[in-house]
Amino acid sequence: MQKVSFELTSEYIELNQLLKVVGLCDSGGAGKQLVASGAVKVDGKQELRKTCKIRAGQVISLGDVRITVVPGDGSDGA
């Protein structure tokens, strides 16, 4: 299993955008298609909301990839 750590520097990131930022898809639209297909899990549960708000502490799974969202330093003013 590939493990990815994503540093969140704001309050949340939309699920489809997270998939794009970590490189699991080429665009936010492709991320929405992945979510709609039922292949994405958030905290172990299937997630079908494409723009679900992902916050620090959550774990996202797609196939053999596991993304752990960790809090960032918040230097963007959020």
C-alpha positions as protocol buffer text, in pm:
chain_id: "A"
residue {
  index: 1
  type: MET
  ca { x: 0 y: 0 z: 0 }
}
residue {
  index: 2
  type: GLN
  ca { x: 129 y: 343 z: -96 }
}
residue {
  index: 3
  type: LYS
  ca { x: 98 y: 598 z: 184 }
}
residue {
  index: 4
  type: VAL
  ca { x: 75 y: 970 z: 112 }
}
residue {
  index: 5
  type: SER
  ca { x: 74 y: 1249 z: 368 }
}
residue {
  index: 6
  type: PHE
  ca { x: -101 y: 1571 z: 267 }
}
residue {
  index: 7
  type: GLU
  ca { x: -40 y: 1889 z: 467 }
}
residue {
  index: 8
  type: LEU
  ca { x: -361 y: 2091 z: 490 }
}
residue {
  index: 9
  type: THR
  ca { x: -292 y: 2465 z: 523 }
}
residue {
  index: 10
  type: SER
  ca { x: -655 y: 2579 z: 529 }
}
residue {
  index: 11
  type: GLU
  ca { x: -971 y: 2468 z: 710 }
}
residue {
  index: 12
  type: TYR
  ca { x: -1056 y: 2205 z: 448 }
}
residue {
  index: 13
  type: ILE
  ca { x: -1001 y: 2085 z: 91 }
}
residue {
  index: 14
  type: GLU
  ca { x: -1269 y: 1943 z: -137 }
}
residue {
  index: 15
  type: LEU
  ca { x: -1227 y: 1570 z: -198 }
}
residue {
  index: 16
  type: ASN
  ca { x: -1199 y: 1597 z: -577 }
}
residue {
  index: 17
  type: GLN
  ca { x: -932 y: 1868 z: -542 }
}
residue {
  index: 18
  type: LEU
  ca { x: -736 y: 1660 z: -292 }
}
residue {
  index: 19
  type: LEU
  ca { x: -722 y: 1372 z: -540 }
}
residue {
  index: 20
  type: LYS
  ca { x: -587 y: 1613 z: -802 }
}
residue {
  index: 21
  type: VAL
  ca { x: -330 y: 1778 z: -572 }
}
residue {
  index: 22
  type: VAL
  ca { x: -176 y: 1449 z: -458 }
}
residue {
  index: 23
  type: GLY
  ca { x: -152 y: 1331 z: -820 }
}
residue {
  index: 24
  type: LEU
  ca { x: -413 y: 1054 z: -828 }
}
residue {
  index: 25
  type: CYS
  ca { x: -591 y: 1221 z: -1120 }
}
residue {
  index: 26
  type: ASP
  ca { x: -517 y: 1491 z: -1377 }
}
residue {
  index: 27
  type: SER
  ca { x: -799 y: 1733 z: -1296 }
}
residue {
  index: 28
  type: GLY
  ca { x: -1076 y: 1814 z: -1052 }
}
residue {
  index: 29
  type: GLY
  ca { x: -1323 y: 1677 z: -1308 }
}
residue {
  index: 30
  type: ALA
  ca { x: -1138 y: 1346 z: -1317 }
}
residue {
  index: 31
  type: GLY
  ca { x: -1143 y: 1349 z: -937 }
}
residue {
  index: 32
  type: LYS
  ca { x: -1521 y: 1391 z: -942 }
}
residue {
  index: 33
  type: GLN
  ca { x: -1550 y: 1089 z: -1172 }
}
residue {
  index: 34
  type: LEU
  ca { x: -1337 y: 879 z: -935 }
}
residue {
  index: 35
  type: VAL
  ca { x: -1558 y: 976 z: -642 }
}
residue {
  index: 36
  type: ALA
  ca { x: -1879 y: 914 z: -839 }
}
residue {
  index: 37
  type: SER
  ca { x: -1754 y: 565 z: -932 }
}
residue {
  index: 38
  type: GLY
  ca { x: -1759 y: 467 z: -564 }
}
residue {
  index: 39
  type: ALA
  ca { x: -1387 y: 392 z: -554 }
}
residue {
  index: 40
  type: VAL
  ca { x: -1300 y: 650 z: -288 }
}
residue {
  index: 41
  type: LYS
  ca { x: -1331 y: 593 z: 88 }
}
residue {
  index: 42
  type: VAL
  ca { x: -1309 y: 856 z: 360 }
}
residue {
  index: 43
  type: ASP
  ca { x: -1230 y: 720 z: 706 }
}
residue {
  index: 44
  type: GLY
  ca { x: -1311 y: 369 z: 581 }
}
residue {
  index: 45
  type: LYS
  ca { x: -1656 y: 455 z: 441 }
}
residue {
  index: 46
  type: GLN
  ca { x: -1746 y: 493 z: 75 }
}
residue {
  index: 47
  type: GLU
  ca { x: -1783 y: 861 z: -14 }
}
residue {
  index: 48
  type: LEU
  ca { x: -1998 y: 969 z: -308 }
}
residue {
  index: 49
  type: ARG
  ca { x: -2006 y: 1345 z: -242 }
}
residue {
  index: 50
  type: LYS
  ca { x: -1759 y: 1484 z: -493 }
}
residue {
  index: 51
  type: THR
  ca { x: -1691 y: 1808 z: -307 }
}
residue {
  index: 52
  type: CYS
  ca { x: -1699 y: 1659 z: 42 }
}
residue {
  index: 53
  type: LYS
  ca { x: -1495 y: 1879 z: 279 }
}
residue {
  index: 54
  type: ILE
  ca { x: -1183 y: 1695 z: 393 }
}
residue {
  index: 55
  type: ARG
  ca { x: -1024 y: 1818 z: 714 }
}
residue {
  index: 56
  type: ALA
  ca { x: -705 y: 1740 z: 903 }
}
residue {
  index: 57
  type: GLY
  ca { x: -711 y: 1399 z: 1069 }
}
residue {
  index: 58
  type: GLN
  ca { x: -911 y: 1226 z: 798 }
}
residue {
  index: 59
  type: VAL
  ca { x: -783 y: 932 z: 593 }
}
residue {
  index: 60
  type: ILE
  ca { x: -876 y: 886 z: 227 }
}
residue {
  index: 61
  type: SER
  ca { x: -833 y: 555 z: 44 }
}
residue {
  index: 62
  type: LEU
  ca { x: -834 y: 489 z: -330 }
}
residue {
  index: 63
  type: GLY
  ca { x: -725 y: 146 z: -444 }
}
residue {
  index: 64
  type: ASP
  ca { x: -390 y: 73 z: -278 }
}
residue {
  index: 65
  type: VAL
  ca { x: -324 y: 441 z: -199 }
}
residue {
  index: 66
  type: ARG
  ca { x: -390 y: 581 z: 148 }
}
residue {
  index: 67
  type: ILE
  ca { x: -383 y: 960 z: 199 }
}
residue {
  index: 68
  type: THR
  ca { x: -349 y: 1092 z: 553 }
}
residue {
  index: 69
  type: VAL
  ca { x: -445 y: 1457 z: 593 }
}
residue {
  index: 70
  type: VAL
  ca { x: -232 y: 1634 z: 851 }
}
residue {
  index: 71
  type: PRO
  ca { x: -262 y: 1991 z: 979 }
}
residue {
  index: 72
  type: GLY
  ca { x: -29 y: 2242 z: 818 }
}
residue {
  index: 73
  type: ASP
  ca { x: 123 y: 2554 z: 971 }
}
residue {
  index: 74
  type: GLY
  ca { x: -169 y: 2772 z: 861 }
}
residue {
  index: 75
  type: SER
  ca { x: 61 y: 3038 z: 718 }
}
residue {
  index: 76
  type: ASP
  ca { x: -194 y: 3125 z: 446 }
}
residue {
  index: 77
  type: GLY
  ca { x: -398 y: 3323 z: 699 }
}
residue {
  index: 78
  type: ALA
  ca { x: -674 y: 3066 z: 742 }
}
